[in-house]
Amino acid sequence: MDLVERLACPSCEVIIYDLTDETKKEARAKARSYGIERIPAVAVNGKLLECCETSYVSENSLREAGVGSA
């Protein structure tokens, strides 16, 4: 997720959920609500990026979603 943090603009809010920690029920609930089936995954403005459904997170897919453009 270093890529996300590097590309995010100063006014962007980046929240990272640790799905490996069994005690983090909020993280698991959030992953279910986004339909996350594989990690790492990124959601922008409440929507799971299409690349996360079939491939991997890339700088191009983040920029296409508007990360860093605010």
C-alpha positions, 0 to 999 in steps of 0.5 A, spaced: 500 500 500 506 504 499 503 505 492 497 508 494 500 512 500 505 515 495 500 517 490 495 520 494 494 527 494 495 531 501 488 532 502 486 525 500 484 520 506 487 513 506 485 508 510 488 501 511 484 495 514 488 489 516 485 483 514 490 479 517 488 481 524 482 476 526 480 481 532 479 487 527 471 486 525 470 492 522 476 491 517 472 484 515 465 487 515 468 493 510 471 488 506 465 484 505 461 490 504 466 492 498 465 485 495 473 484 496 475 477 495 482 478 494 488 482 497 491 487 496 485 491 494 483 498 493 476 502 494 476 509 491 470 513 493 466 507 496 467 503 490 472 497 489 477 498 483 476 494 477 483 491 477 482 488 484 477 484 482 481 480 476 488 483 477 493 487 481 493 494 484 497 498 479 499 506 478 495 506 472 489 503 475 489 508 481 490 514 477 484 512 472 480 512 479 482 519 480 487 517 486 492 523 487 488 528 482 484 532 488 
